[in-house]
């Protein structure tokens, strides 16, 4: 790390702290040459490979804007969308890769979106899973119904056990 004051090519870390969101580290440094102190912020980069081959930094805002279209007219708030974007970013970062295809981000959105709003999930899934016919929608709806029946049976079993 170059000193911003004298351009010396080295510095000593005096203190390190994790940011509130846990995604970056703030380091307090001191230059051994001039003795001045400065701070740096380190983050792990996450890049998206778009269909065109262009690579750009991951953006929660783009996740929110893409999902917002599917949520039009639904009871979903901006804070719900922000939480969803955070969950998506966390799940992608857990893979440990620094580059991910844009399509994989769309697929990573599906699970938290289904938990948030099933109608928005179906709208979004129709694009990212390439629904071509009514049968594709019927299959997705049937899967949701099976999951609901399973959840209801689990809830009933839990109630009996109590």
Chimera marker file (.cmm) of the C-alpha trace (Angstrom):
<marker_set name="trace">
<marker id="1" x="0.000" y="0.000" z="0.000" r="1" g="1" b="0" radius="0.5"/>
<marker id="2" x="1.557" y="3.283" z="-1.113" r="1" g="1" b="0" radius="0.5"/>
<marker id="3" x="1.551" y="6.149" z="1.361" r="1" g="1" b="0" radius="0.5"/>
<marker id="4" x="-0.776" y="8.862" z="-0.033" r="1" g="1" b="0" radius="0.5"/>
<marker id="5" x="1.535" y="11.571" z="1.334" r="1" g="1" b="0" radius="0.5"/>
<marker id="6" x="5.086" y="10.547" z="0.376" r="1" g="1" b="0" radius="0.5"/>
<marker id="7" x="4.358" y="7.619" z="-1.990" r="1" g="1" b="0" radius="0.5"/>
<marker id="8" x="6.536" y="5.232" z="0.044" r="1" g="1" b="0" radius="0.5"/>
<marker id="9" x="5.660" y="1.710" z="-1.178" r="1" g="1" b="0" radius="0.5"/>
<marker id="10" x="5.019" y="0.242" z="2.280" r="1" g="1" b="0" radius="0.5"/>
<marker id="11" x="2.874" y="0.917" z="5.338" r="1" g="1" b="0" radius="0.5"/>
<marker id="12" x="2.238" y="-0.651" z="8.715" r="1" g="1" b="0" radius="0.5"/>
<marker id="13" x="-1.261" y="-1.648" z="9.873" r="1" g="1" b="0" radius="0.5"/>
<marker id="14" x="-2.011" y="-0.134" z="13.277" r="1" g="1" b="0" radius="0.5"/>
<marker id="15" x="-5.675" y="-1.133" z="13.668" r="1" g="1" b="0" radius="0.5"/>
<marker id="16" x="-8.247" y="-3.222" z="11.751" r="1" g="1" b="0" radius="0.5"/>
<marker id="17" x="-12.005" y="-3.158" z="12.219" r="1" g="1" b="0" radius="0.5"/>
<marker id="18" x="-14.860" y="-4.847" z="10.411" r="1" g="1" b="0" radius="0.5"/>
<marker id="19" x="-17.565" y="-2.540" z="9.081" r="1" g="1" b="0" radius="0.5"/>
<marker id="20" x="-21.102" y="-2.686" z="10.486" r="1" g="1" b="0" radius="0.5"/>
<marker id="21" x="-22.383" y="-4.709" z="7.517" r="1" g="1" b="0" radius="0.5"/>
<marker id="22" x="-19.430" y="-7.104" z="7.743" r="1" g="1" b="0" radius="0.5"/>
<marker id="23" x="-18.580" y="-6.706" z="4.065" r="1" g="1" b="0" radius="0.5"/>
<marker id="24" x="-15.497" y="-4.526" z="4.424" r="1" g="1" b="0" radius="0.5"/>
<marker id="25" x="-12.529" y="-3.951" z="6.698" r="1" g="1" b="0" radius="0.5"/>
<marker id="26" x="-11.287" y="-0.518" z="7.746" r="1" g="1" b="0" radius="0.5"/>
<marker id="27" x="-7.563" y="-0.420" z="8.402" r="1" g="1" b="0" radius="0.5"/>
<marker id="28" x="-5.637" y="2.395" z="10.079" r="1" g="1" b="0" radius="0.5"/>
<marker id="29" x="-2.108" y="2.532" z="8.655" r="1" g="1" b="0" radius="0.5"/>
<marker id="30" x="1.123" y="4.381" z="9.339" r="1" g="1" b="0" radius="0.5"/>
<marker id="31" x="3.894" y="5.127" z="6.856" r="1" g="1" b="0" radius="0.5"/>
<marker id="32" x="7.352" y="4.055" z="8.139" r="1" g="1" b="0" radius="0.5"/>
<marker id="33" x="8.982" y="6.755" z="5.982" r="1" g="1" b="0" radius="0.5"/>
<marker id="34" x="7.079" y="9.960" z="6.874" r="1" g="1" b="0" radius="0.5"/>
<marker id="35" x="5.212" y="8.687" z="9.972" r="1" g="1" b="0" radius="0.5"/>
<marker id="36" x="1.823" y="9.999" z="8.825" r="1" g="1" b="0" radius="0.5"/>
<marker id="37" x="-1.314" y="7.957" z="9.316" r="1" g="1" b="0" radius="0.5"/>
<marker id="38" x="-4.117" y="7.160" z="6.895" r="1" g="1" b="0" radius="0.5"/>
<marker id="39" x="-7.110" y="4.812" z="6.600" r="1" g="1" b="0" radius="0.5"/>
<marker id="40" x="-8.000" y="2.267" z="3.944" r="1" g="1" b="0" radius="0.5"/>
<marker id="41" x="-11.157" y="0.290" z="3.328" r="1" g="1" b="0" radius="0.5"/>
<marker id="42" x="-10.875" y="-3.198" z="1.894" r="1" g="1" b="0" radius="0.5"/>
<marker id="43" x="-13.723" y="-5.099" z="0.279" r="1" g="1" b="0" radius="0.5"/>
<marker id="44" x="-13.884" y="-8.399" z="-1.558" r="1" g="1" b="0" radius="0.5"/>
<marker id="45" x="-14.768" y="-7.717" z="-5.159" r="1" g="1" b="0" radius="0.5"/>
<marker id="46" x="-17.713" y="-9.462" z="-6.768" r="1" g="1" b="0" radius="0.5"/>
<marker id="47" x="-18.075" y="-9.120" z="-10.515" r="1" g="1" b="0" radius="0.5"/>
<marker id="48" x="-20.926" y="-10.053" z="-12.822" r="1" g="1" b="0" radius="0.5"/>
<marker id="49" x="-20.337" y="-11.523" z="-16.280" r="1" g="1" b="0" radius="0.5"/>
<marker id="50" x="-23.151" y="-10.271" z="-18.474" r="1" g="1" b="0" radius="0.5"/>
<marker id="51" x="-24.523" y="-12.171" z="-21.485" r="1" g="1" b="0" radius="0.5"/>
<marker id="52" x="-22.517" y="-9.913" z="-23.797" r="1" g="1" b="0" radius="0.5"/>
<marker id="53" x="-19.302" y="-10.930" z="-22.015" r="1" g="1" b="0" radius="0.5"/>
<marker id="54" x="-18.858" y="-7.550" z="-20.336" r="1" g="1" b="0" radius="0.5"/>
<marker id="55" x="-17.736" y="-7.750" z="-16.702" r="1" g="1" b="0" radius="0.5"/>
<marker id="56" x="-19.058" y="-5.216" z="-14.200" r="1" g="1" b="0" radius="0.5"/>
<marker id="57" x="-19.219" y="-4.948" z="-10.390" r="1" g="1" b="0" radius="0.5"/>
<marker id="58" x="-22.169" y="-6.550" z="-8.606" r="1" g="1" b="0" radius="0.5"/>
<marker id="59" x="-24.863" y="-4.039" z="-7.711" r="1" g="1" b="0" radius="0.5"/>
<marker id="60" x="-27.643" y="-4.534" z="-5.182" r="1" g="1" b="0" radius="0.5"/>
<marker id="61" x="-29.447" y="-1.643" z="-6.877" r="1" g="1" b="0" radius="0.5"/>
<marker id="62" x="-29.665" y="-3.643" z="-10.114" r="1" g="1" b="0" radius="0.5"/>
<marker id="63" x="-31.099" y="-6.618" z="-8.223" r="1" g="1" b="0" radius="0.5"/>
<marker id="64" x="-33.703" y="-4.339" z="-6.643" r="1" g="1" b="0" radius="0.5"/>
<marker id="65" x="-34.651" y="-2.680" z="-9.943" r="1" g="1" b="0" radius="0.5"/>
<marker id="66" x="-35.004" y="-6.048" z="-11.686" r="1" g="1" b="0" radius="0.5"/>
<marker id="67" x="-37.165" y="-7.504" z="-8.942" r="1" g="1" b="0" radius="0.5"/>
<marker id="68" x="-39.194" y="-4.302" z="-8.557" r="1" g="1" b="0" radius="0.5"/>
<marker id="69" x="-40.644" y="-4.879" z="-12.048" r="1" g="1" b="0" radius="0.5"/>
<marker id="70" x="-41.890" y="-8.319" z="-11.005" r="1" g="1" b="0" radius="0.5"/>
<marker id="71" x="-43.352" y="-6.833" z="-7.808" r="1" g="1" b="0" radius="0.5"/>
<marker id="72" x="-45.404" y="-4.112" z="-9.498" r="1" g="1" b="0" radius="0.5"/>
<marker id="73" x="-48.853" y="-3.999" z="-7.943" r="1" g="1" b="0" radius="0.5"/>
<marker id="74" x="-47.841" y="-6.401" z="-5.164" r="1" g="1" b="0" radius="0.5"/>
<marker id="75" x="-47.658" y="-5.613" z="-1.416" r="1" g="1" b="0" radius="0.5"/>
<marker id="76" x="-43.843" y="-5.470" z="-1.396" r="1" g="1" b="0" radius="0.5"/>
<marker id="77" x="-41.999" y="-2.499" z="0.148" r="1" g="1" b="0" radius="0.5"/>
<marker id="78" x="-38.656" y="-0.985" z="-0.751" r="1" g="1" b="0" radius="0.5"/>
<marker id="79" x="-37.216" y="-2.292" z="2.497" r="1" g="1" b="0" radius="0.5"/>
<marker id="80" x="-38.394" y="-5.813" z="1.557" r="1" g="1" b="0" radius="0.5"/>
<marker id="81" x="-36.525" y="-5.459" z="-1.729" r="1" g="1" b="0" radius="0.5"/>
<marker id="82" x="-33.399" y="-4.190" z="0.034" r="1" g="1" b="0" radius="0.5"/>
<marker id="83" x="-33.414" y="-7.211" z="2.353" r="1" g="1" b="0" radius="0.5"/>
<marker id="84" x="-33.918" y="-9.508" z="-0.631" r="1" g="1" b="0" radius="0.5"/>
<marker id="85" x="-30.942" y="-7.940" z="-2.450" r="1" g="1" b="0" radius="0.5"/>
<marker id="86" x="-28.806" y="-8.374" z="0.666" r="1" g="1" b="0" radius="0.5"/>
<marker id="87" x="-29.787" y="-12.061" z="0.927" r="1" g="1" b="0" radius="0.5"/>
<marker id="88" x="-28.931" y="-12.580" z="-2.740" r="1" g="1" b="0" radius="0.5"/>
<marker id="89" x="-25.527" y="-10.936" z="-2.341" r="1" g="1" b="0" radius="0.5"/>
<marker id="90" x="-24.762" y="-12.976" z="0.775" r="1" g="1" b="0" radius="0.5"/>
<marker id="91" x="-25.696" y="-16.244" z="-0.937" r="1" g="1" b="0" radius="0.5"/>
<marker id="92" x="-23.516" y="-15.393" z="-3.937" r="1" g="1" b="0" radius="0.5"/>
<marker id="93" x="-20.567" y="-14.400" z="-1.741" r="1" g="1" b="0" radius="0.5"/>
<marker id="94" x="-20.884" y="-17.708" z="0.137" r="1" g="1" b="0" radius="0.5"/>
<marker id="95" x="-20.007" y="-19.527" z="-3.088" r="1" g="1" b="0" radius="0.5"/>
<marker id="96" x="-16.514" y="-18.081" z="-2.730" r="1" g="1" b="0" radius="0.5"/>
<marker id="97" x="-16.246" y="-17.039" z="-6.363" r="1" g="1" b="0" radius="0.5"/>
<marker id="98" x="-15.299" y="-13.524" z="-7.416" r="1" g="1" b="0" radius="0.5"/>
<marker id="99" x="-17.118" y="-13.672" z="-10.775" r="1" g="1" b="0" radius="0.5"/>
<marker id="100" x="-20.613" y="-14.932" z="-11.479" r="1" g="1" b="0" radius="0.5"/>
<marker id="101" x="-22.854" y="-15.086" z="-14.536" r="1" g="1" b="0" radius="0.5"/>
<marker id="102" x="-25.772" y="-12.654" z="-14.607" r="1" g="1" b="0" radius="0.5"/>
<marker id="103" x="-28.121" y="-15.601" z="-15.176" r="1" g="1" b="0" radius="0.5"/>
<marker id="104" x="-26.919" y="-17.228" z="-11.933" r="1" g="1" b="0" radius="0.5"/>
<marker id="105" x="-27.834" y="-14.047" z="-10.069" r="1" g="1" b="0" radius="0.5"/>
<marker id="106" x="-31.333" y="-14.272" z="-11.521" r="1" g="1" b="0" radius="0.5"/>
<marker id="107" x="-31.587" y="-17.856" z="-10.318" r="1" g="1" b="0" radius="0.5"/>
<marker id="108" x="-30.252" y="-16.860" z="-6.867" r="1" g="1" b="0" radius="0.5"/>
<marker id="109" x="-33.086" y="-14.342" z="-6.613" r="1" g="1" b="0" radius="0.5"/>
<marker id="110" x="-35.794" y="-16.983" z="-7.038" r="1" g="1" b="0" radius="0.5"/>
<marker id="111" x="-35.771" y="-18.581" z="-3.566" r="1" g="1" b="0" radius="0.5"/>
<marker id="112" x="-35.904" y="-15.392" z="-1.468" r="1" g="1" b="0" radius="0.5"/>
<marker id="113" x="-38.438" y="-13.897" z="-3.896" r="1" g="1" b="0" radius="0.5"/>
<marker id="114" x="-40.692" y="-16.965" z="-3.546" r="1" g="1" b="0" radius="0.5"/>
<marker id="115" x="-40.596" y="-16.472" z="0.240" r="1" g="1" b="0" radius="0.5"/>
<marker id="116" x="-41.444" y="-12.781" z="-0.201" r="1" g="1" b="0" radius="0.5"/>
<marker id="117" x="-44.267" y="-12.955" z="-2.766" r="1" g="1" b="0" radius="0.5"/>
<marker id="118" x="-45.320" y="-15.947" z="-4.862" r="1" g="1" b="0" radius="0.5"/>
<marker id="119" x="-46.937" y="-13.922" z="-7.661" r="1" g="1" b="0" radius="0.5"/>
<marker id="120" x="-43.789" y="-11.833" z="-8.089" r="1" g="1" b="0" radius="0.5"/>
<marker id="121" x="-41.806" y="-15.083" z="-7.984" r="1" g="1" b="0" radius="0.5"/>
<marker id="122" x="-43.846" y="-16.518" z="-10.857" r="1" g="1" b="0" radius="0.5"/>
<marker id="123" x="-43.414" y="-13.347" z="-12.898" r="1" g="1" b="0" radius="0.5"/>
<marker id="124" x="-39.659" y="-13.328" z="-12.316" r="1" g="1" b="0" radius="0.5"/>
<marker id="125" x="-39.286" y="-17.090" z="-12.847" r="1" g="1" b="0" radius="0.5"/>
<marker id="126" x="-41.088" y="-16.875" z="-16.169" r="1" g="1" b="0" radius="0.5"/>
<marker id="127" x="-38.176" y="-14.791" z="-17.452" r="1" g="1" b="0" radius="0.5"/>
<marker id="128" x="-35.216" y="-16.507" z="-15.785" r="1" g="1" b="0" radius="0.5"/>
<marker id="129" x="-36.439" y="-20.058" z="-16.195" r="1" g="1" b="0" radius="0.5"/>
<marker id="130" x="-37.619" y="-19.360" z="-19.729" r="1" g="1" b="0" radius="0.5"/>
<marker id="131" x="-41.299" y="-20.261" z="-19.478" r="1" g="1" b="0" radius="0.5"/>
<marker id="132" x="-42.474" y="-20.878" z="-23.043" r="1" g="1" b="0" radius="0.5"/>
<marker id="133" x="-46.045" y="-22.023" z="-22.513" r="1" g="1" b="0" radius="0.5"/>
<marker id="134" x="-48.972" y="-22.201" z="-20.139" r="1" g="1" b="0" radius="0.5"/>
<marker id="135" x="-47.795" y="-25.691" z="-19.170" r="1" g="1" b="0" radius="0.5"/>
<marker id="136" x="-44.607" y="-24.154" z="-17.744" r="1" g="1" b="0" radius="0.5"/>
<marker id="137" x="-46.713" y="-21.839" z="-15.563" r="1" g="1" b="0" radius="0.5"/>
<marker id="138" x="-48.979" y="-24.749" z="-14.569" r="1" g="1" b="0" radius="0.5"/>
<marker id="139" x="-45.969" y="-26.824" z="-13.519" r="1" g="1" b="0" radius="0.5"/>
<marker id="140" x="-44.558" y="-23.966" z="-11.412" r="1" g="1" b="0" radius="0.5"/>
<marker id="141" x="-47.933" y="-23.374" z="-9.763" r="1" g="1" b="0" radius="0.5"/>
<marker id="142" x="-48.365" y="-27.103" z="-9.093" r="1" g="1" b="0" radius="0.5"/>
<marker id="143" x="-44.946" y="-27.165" z="-7.410" r="1" g="1" b="0" radius="0.5"/>
<marker id="144" x="-45.957" y="-24.220" z="-5.192" r="1" g="1" b="0" radius="0.5"/>
<marker id="145" x="-49.190" y="-26.034" z="-4.267" r="1" g="1" b="0" radius="0.5"/>
<marker id="146" x="-47.270" y="-29.191" z="-3.331" r="1" g="1" b="0" radius="0.5"/>
<marker id="147" x="-44.935" y="-27.131" z="-1.142" r="1" g="1" b="0" radius="0.5"/>
<marker id="148" x="-47.925" y="-25.449" z="0.529" r="1" g="1" b="0" radius="0.5"/>
<marker id="149" x="-49.543" y="-28.824" z="1.213" r="1" g="1" b="0" radius="0.5"/>
<marker id="150" x="-46.264" y="-30.101" z="2.671" r="1" g="1" b="0" radius="0.5"/>
<marker id="151" x="-45.890" y="-27.000" z="4.866" r="1" g="1" b="0" radius="0.5"/>
<marker id="152" x="-49.506" y="-27.345" z="6.073" r="1" g="1" b="0" radius="0.5"/>
<marker id="153" x="-48.966" y="-31.027" z="6.916" r="1" g="1" b="0" radius="0.5"/>
<marker id="154" x="-45.753" y="-30.153" z="8.802" r="1" g="1" b="0" radius="0.5"/>
<marker id="155" x="-47.577" y="-27.433" z="10.760" r="1" g="1" b="0" radius="0.5"/>
<marker id="156" x="-50.388" y="-29.842" z="11.651" r="1" g="1" b="0" radius="0.5"/>
<marker id="157" x="-47.866" y="-32.499" z="12.755" r="1" g="1" b="0" radius="0.5"/>
<marker id="158" x="-46.041" y="-29.948" z="14.923" r="1" g="1" b="0" radius="0.5"/>
<marker id="159" x="-49.328" y="-28.860" z="16.534" r="1" g="1" b="0" radius="0.5"/>
<marker id="160" x="-50.217" y="-32.475" z="17.377" r="1" g="1" b="0" radius="0.5"/>
<marker id="161" x="-46.771" y="-33.101" z="18.879" r="1" g="1" b="0" radius="0.5"/>
<marker id="162" x="-47.122" y="-30.113" z="21.200" r="1" g="1" b="0" radius="0.5"/>
<link id1="1" id2="2" r="1" g="1" b="0" radius="0.2"/>
<link id1="2" id2="3" r="1" g="1" b="0" radius="0.2"/>
<link id1="3" id2="4" r="1" g="1" b="0" radius="0.2"/>
<link id1="4" id2="5" r="1" g="1" b="0" radius="0.2"/>
<link id1="5" id2="6" r="1" g="1" b="0" radius="0.2"/>
<link id1="6" id2="7" r="1" g="1" b="0" radius="0.2"/>
<link id1="7" id2="8" r="1" g="1" b="0" radius="0.2"/>
<link id1="8" id2="9" r="1" g="1" b="0" radius="0.2"/>
<link id1="9" id2="10" r="1" g="1" b="0" radius="0.2"/>
<link id1="10" id2="11" r="1" g="1" b="0" radius="0.2"/>
<link id1="11" id2="12" r="1" g="1" b="0" radius="0.2"/>
<link id1="12" id2="13" r="1" g="1" b="0" radius="0.2"/>
<link id1="13" id2="14" r="1" g="1" b="0" radius="0.2"/>
<link id1="14" id2="15" r="1" g="1" b="0" radius="0.2"/>
<link id1="15" id2="16" r="1" g="1" b="0" radius="0.2"/>
<link id1="16" id2="17" r="1" g="1" b="0" radius="0.2"/>
<link id1="17" id2="18" r="1" g="1" b="0" radius="0.2"/>
<link id1="18" id2="19" r="1" g="1" b="0" radius="0.2"/>
<link id1="19" id2="20" r="1" g="1" b="0" radius="0.2"/>
<link id1="20" id2="21" r="1" g="1" b="0" radius="0.2"/>
<link id1="21" id2="22" r="1" g="1" b="0" radius="0.2"/>
<link id1="22" id2="23" r="1" g="1" b="0" radius="0.2"/>
<link id1="23" id2="24" r="1" g="1" b="0" radius="0.2"/>
<link id1="24" id2="25" r="1" g="1" b="0" radius="0.2"/>
<link id1="25" id2="26" r="1" g="1" b="0" radius="0.2"/>
<link id1="26" id2="27" r="1" g="1" b="0" radius="0.2"/>
<link id1="27" id2="28" r="1" g="1" b="0" radius="0.2"/>
<link id1="28" id2="29" r="1" g="1" b="0" radius="0.2"/>
<link id1="29" id2="30" r="1" g="1" b="0" radius="0.2"/>
<link id1="30" id2="31" r="1" g="1" b="0" radius="0.2"/>
<link id1="31" id2="32" r="1" g="1" b="0" radius="0.2"/>
<link id1="32" id2="33" r="1" g="1" b="0" radius="0.2"/>
<link id1="33" id2="34" r="1" g="1" b="0" radius="0.2"/>
<link id1="34" id2="35" r="1" g="1" b="0" radius="0.2"/>
<link id1="35" id2="36" r="1" g="1" b="0" radius="0.2"/>
<link id1="36" id2="37" r="1" g="1" b="0" radius="0.2"/>
<link id1="37" id2="38" r="1" g="1" b="0" radius="0.2"/>
<link id1="38" id2="39" r="1" g="1" b="0" radius="0.2"/>
<link id1="39" id2="40" r="1" g="1" b="0" radius="0.2"/>
<link id1="40" id2="41" r="1" g="1" b="0" radius="0.2"/>
<link id1="41" id2="42" r="1" g="1" b="0" radius="0.2"/>
<link id1="42" id2="43" r="1" g="1" b="0" radius="0.2"/>
<link id1="43" id2="44" r="1" g="1" b="0" radius="0.2"/>
<link id1="44" id2="45" r="1" g="1" b="0" radius="0.2"/>
<link id1="45" id2="46" r="1" g="1" b="0" radius="0.2"/>
<link id1="46" id2="47" r="1" g="1" b="0" radius="0.2"/>
<link id1="47" id2="48" r="1" g="1" b="0" radius="0.2"/>
<link id1="48" id2="49" r="1" g="1" b="0" radius="0.2"/>
<link id1="49" id2="50" r="1" g="1" b="0" radius="0.2"/>
<link id1="50" id2="51" r="1" g="1" b="0" radius="0.2"/>
<link id1="51" id2="52" r="1" g="1" b="0" radius="0.2"/>
<link id1="52" id2="53" r="1" g="1" b="0" radius="0.2"/>
<link id1="53" id2="54" r="1" g="1" b="0" radius="0.2"/>
<link id1="54" id2="55" r="1" g="1" b="0" radius="0.2"/>
<link id1="55" id2="56" r="1" g="1" b="0" radius="0.2"/>
<link id1="56" id2="57" r="1" g="1" b="0" radius="0.2"/>
<link id1="57" id2="58" r="1" g="1" b="0" radius="0.2"/>
<link id1="58" id2="59" r="1" g="1" b="0" radius="0.2"/>
<link id1="59" id2="60" r="1" g="1" b="0" radius="0.2"/>
<link id1="60" id2="61" r="1" g="1" b="0" radius="0.2"/>
<link id1="61" id2="62" r="1" g="1" b="0" radius="0.2"/>
<link id1="62" id2="63" r="1" g="1" b="0" radius="0.2"/>
<link id1="63" id2="64" r="1" g="1" b="0" radius="0.2"/>
<link id1="64" id2="65" r="1" g="1" b="0" radius="0.2"/>
<link id1="65" id2="66" r="1" g="1" b="0" radius="0.2"/>
<link id1="66" id2="67" r="1" g="1" b="0" radius="0.2"/>
<link id1="67" id2="68" r="1" g="1" b="0" radius="0.2"/>
<link id1="68" id2="69" r="1" g="1" b="0" radius="0.2"/>
<link id1="69" id2="70" r="1" g="1" b="0" radius="0.2"/>
<link id1="70" id2="71" r="1" g="1" b="0" radius="0.2"/>
<link id1="71" id2="72" r="1" g="1" b="0" radius="0.2"/>
<link id1="72" id2="73" r="1" g="1" b="0" radius="0.2"/>
<link id1="73" id2="74" r="1" g="1" b="0" radius="0.2"/>
<link id1="74" id2="75" r="1" g="1" b="0" radius="0.2"/>
<link id1="75" id2="76" r="1" g="1" b="0" radius="0.2"/>
<link id1="76" id2="77" r="1" g="1" b="0" radius="0.2"/>
<link id1="77" id2="78" r="1" g="1" b="0" radius="0.2"/>
<link id1="78" id2="79" r="1" g="1" b="0" radius="0.2"/>
<link id1="79" id2="80" r="1" g="1" b="0" radius="0.2"/>
<link id1="80" id2="81" r="1" g="1" b="0" radius="0.2"/>
<link id1="81" id2="82" r="1" g="1" b="0" radius="0.2"/>
<link id1="82" id2="83" r="1" g="1" b="0" radius="0.2"/>
<link id1="83" id2="84" r="1" g="1" b="0" radius="0.2"/>
<link id1="84" id2="85" r="1" g="1" b="0" radius="0.2"/>
<link id1="85" id2="86" r="1" g="1" b="0" radius="0.2"/>
<link id1="86" id2="87" r="1" g="1" b="0" radius="0.2"/>
<link id1="87" id2="88" r="1" g="1" b="0" radius="0.2"/>
<link id1="88" id2="89" r="1" g="1" b="0" radius="0.2"/>
<link id1="89" id2="90" r="1" g="1" b="0" radius="0.2"/>
<link id1="90" id2="91" r="1" g="1" b="0" radius="0.2"/>
<link id1="91" id2="92" r="1" g="1" b="0" radius="0.2"/>
<link id1="92" id2="93" r="1" g="1" b="0" radius="0.2"/>
<link id1="93" id2="94" r="1" g="1" b="0" radius="0.2"/>
<link id1="94" id2="95" r="1" g="1" b="0" radius="0.2"/>
<link id1="95" id2="96" r="1" g="1" b="0" radius="0.2"/>
<link id1="96" id2="97" r="1" g="1" b="0" radius="0.2"/>
<link id1="97" id2="98" r="1" g="1" b="0" radius="0.2"/>
<link id1="98" id2="99" r="1" g="1" b="0" radius="0.2"/>
<link id1="99" id2="100" r="1" g="1" b="0" radius="0.2"/>
<link id1="100" id2="101" r="1" g="1" b="0" radius="0.2"/>
<link id1="101" id2="102" r="1" g="1" b="0" radius="0.2"/>
<link id1="102" id2="103" r="1" g="1" b="0" radius="0.2"/>
<link id1="103" id2="104" r="1" g="1" b="0" radius="0.2"/>
<link id1="104" id2="105" r="1" g="1" b="0" radius="0.2"/>
<link id1="105" id2="106" r="1" g="1" b="0" radius="0.2"/>
<link id1="106" id2="107" r="1" g="1" b="0" radius="0.2"/>
<link id1="107" id2="108" r="1" g="1" b="0" radius="0.2"/>
<link id1="108" id2="109" r="1" g="1" b="0" radius="0.2"/>
<link id1="109" id2="110" r="1" g="1" b="0" radius="0.2"/>
<link id1="110" id2="111" r="1" g="1" b="0" radius="0.2"/>
<link id1="111" id2="112" r="1" g="1" b="0" radius="0.2"/>
<link id1="112" id2="113" r="1" g="1" b="0" radius="0.2"/>
<link id1="113" id2="114" r="1" g="1" b="0" radius="0.2"/>
<link id1="114" id2="115" r="1" g="1" b="0" radius="0.2"/>
<link id1="115" id2="116" r="1" g="1" b="0" radius="0.2"/>
<link id1="116" id2="117" r="1" g="1" b="0" radius="0.2"/>
<link id1="117" id2="118" r="1" g="1" b="0" radius="0.2"/>
<link id1="118" id2="119" r="1" g="1" b="0" radius="0.2"/>
<link id1="119" id2="120" r="1" g="1" b="0" radius="0.2"/>
<link id1="120" id2="121" r="1" g="1" b="0" radius="0.2"/>
<link id1="121" id2="122" r="1" g="1" b="0" radius="0.2"/>
<link id1="122" id2="123" r="1" g="1" b="0" radius="0.2"/>
<link id1="123" id2="124" r="1" g="1" b="0" radius="0.2"/>
<link id1="124" id2="125" r="1" g="1" b="0" radius="0.2"/>
<link id1="125" id2="126" r="1" g="1" b="0" radius="0.2"/>
<link id1="126" id2="127" r="1" g="1" b="0" radius="0.2"/>
<link id1="127" id2="128" r="1" g="1" b="0" radius="0.2"/>
<link id1="128" id2="129" r="1" g="1" b="0" radius="0.2"/>
<link id1="129" id2="130" r="1" g="1" b="0" radius="0.2"/>
<link id1="130" id2="131" r="1" g="1" b="0" radius="0.2"/>
<link id1="131" id2="132" r="1" g="1" b="0" radius="0.2"/>
<link id1="132" id2="133" r="1" g="1" b="0" radius="0.2"/>
<link id1="133" id2="134" r="1" g="1" b="0" radius="0.2"/>
<link id1="134" id2="135" r="1" g="1" b="0" radius="0.2"/>
<link id1="135" id2="136" r="1" g="1" b="0" radius="0.2"/>
<link id1="136" id2="137" r="1" g="1" b="0" radius="0.2"/>
<link id1="137" id2="138" r="1" g="1" b="0" radius="0.2"/>
<link id1="138" id2="139" r="1" g="1" b="0" radius="0.2"/>
<link id1="139" id2="140" r="1" g="1" b="0" radius="0.2"/>
<link id1="140" id2="141" r="1" g="1" b="0" radius="0.2"/>
<link id1="141" id2="142" r="1" g="1" b="0" radius="0.2"/>
<link id1="142" id2="143" r="1" g="1" b="0" radius="0.2"/>
<link id1="143" id2="144" r="1" g="1" b="0" radius="0.2"/>
<link id1="144" id2="145" r="1" g="1" b="0" radius="0.2"/>
<link id1="145" id2="146" r="1" g="1" b="0" radius="0.2"/>
<link id1="146" id2="147" r="1" g="1" b="0" radius="0.2"/>
<link id1="147" id2="148" r="1" g="1" b="0" radius="0.2"/>
<link id1="148" id2="149" r="1" g="1" b="0" radius="0.2"/>
<link id1="149" id2="150" r="1" g="1" b="0" radius="0.2"/>
<link id1="150" id2="151" r="1" g="1" b="0" radius="0.2"/>
<link id1="151" id2="152" r="1" g="1" b="0" radius="0.2"/>
<link id1="152" id2="153" r="1" g="1" b="0" radius="0.2"/>
<link id1="153" id2="154" r="1" g="1" b="0" radius="0.2"/>
<link id1="154" id2="155" r="1" g="1" b="0" radius="0.2"/>
<link id1="155" id2="156" r="1" g="1" b="0" radius="0.2"/>
<link id1="156" id2="157" r="1" g="1" b="0" radius="0.2"/>
<link id1="157" id2="158" r="1" g="1" b="0" radius="0.2"/>
<link id1="158" id2="159" r="1" g="1" b="0" radius="0.2"/>
<link id1="159" id2="160" r="1" g="1" b="0" radius="0.2"/>
<link id1="160" id2="161" r="1" g="1" b="0" radius="0.2"/>
<link id1="161" id2="162" r="1" g="1" b="0" radius="0.2"/>
</marker_set>
